[in-house]
Amino acid sequence: MTKKPRSAARRIGSPDAGSARRYFKEVRFRQIRSLVELSRHGSFAATAAALDLSVPSVWQQIRSLEEEYGVQLALADGTKVRLTEDGQALVDLAAPLVESFDGLRQMFEDKRNMATRTLTVVAPSPSLSGLLRRPIMQYRQHHPKVKLVLVDRVSRLAREIIEQDGADLAVMGMATGDEPMPQFQCLPLTRHTFHLMCPQGHPLATARRITLANLVKEPLVLAPQESSSHRQIRHVFAQAGLLDRMNVIMTATNRALLLNYVAIGFGVAIGTSAASVRPPKRAPGESEIVVRDISSLFGYEDVFLVQRKGRFEPEHVRDFRELVQQAFQEKTETETAS
């Protein structure tokens, strides 16, 4: 009977040469560290204790390193271990690298603390002059080394900036019909009610019922076309078939300016944030301003904190985001309680 050739003997559980080489390359630094520690401690037991490993693990790492380099690196004499000439030569080369790697975290922390970090936030001026002021002040107090850059843009332009990676965070409103932003996380902050602002003697100031047909006849003072409130207003008039009849005679990012022109009878205003601005002090020939809720016609402006998905959020960015969310949450809780 023909005998089958006996395969070459190999230790149980040992990998084949190809997989072993791939494994050695993946864990080579651990092996080098074990050899350096072995040169310092002189035994497998002491080295294992220093590295928080088992003795067999340290022994296997040294033997794996010997196989990879093709030389004997250590000789055991009872419980003591000494390095061969090749082993000592390798340690002399490797020890500075291991020490440098061990100090890498501290060097990184030192460099990080010295580096100037920047946080860029884009938001409309009503947000920057309103609820964002307190978290901005708190952030500057707690993070004096961070360069905080604030960019005043209405919502549509704020969206363009953050989509082009021109900012870390954006506070912006979104109108009905706006395209979704799947690559961003949009954290809801608040919603603003739409109001009508008109002079005290204006017919709409006391009208029992305000309709879109009433409003479209009036000269309108609105936020800029790129703002979410303006887009929401145009959307509502378009849905009613009245878009081509809108008579917009002024747009203004400055809310105080908008109210000043309402006070002199230049037109009536429809908006959200403007209603939170204290009406200007009446001058001769100017009227008091009446503010009326017209959310039944135009709904609400939803405001979000926007940042790109799928990226590591640095600590200095996270801290600002949390301060903003807290400020808006406290406002909502206060309004609910009242």
Buried (B, 14 or more C-beta within 10 A) or exposed (E): EEEEEEEEEEEEEEEEEEEBBEEBEEBBEBBBBBBBBBBEBBBBEBBBBBBEBEBEBBBBBBBBBBEBBEBBBBEEEEEEBEBBEBBBEBBEEBBEEBEEEEEEEEEEEEEEEEEEBEBBBBBBBBBBBBBBEBBBEBBEEEBEEBEBEEBBBBBBBBBBBBBEEBBBBBBBBBBBEBEEBEEBEBBEBBBBBBBBBBBEEBEBBEEEEBEBEBBBEBEBBBBBEBBBBBBBBBBBBEEBEBBEEBEBEBBBBBBEBBBBBBBEBBBBBBBBBBBBBEBBEEEEEBBEBBBBEBBEBBBBBBBBBBBBEEEEEEEBBEBBBEBBBEBBEEBBEEEEEE
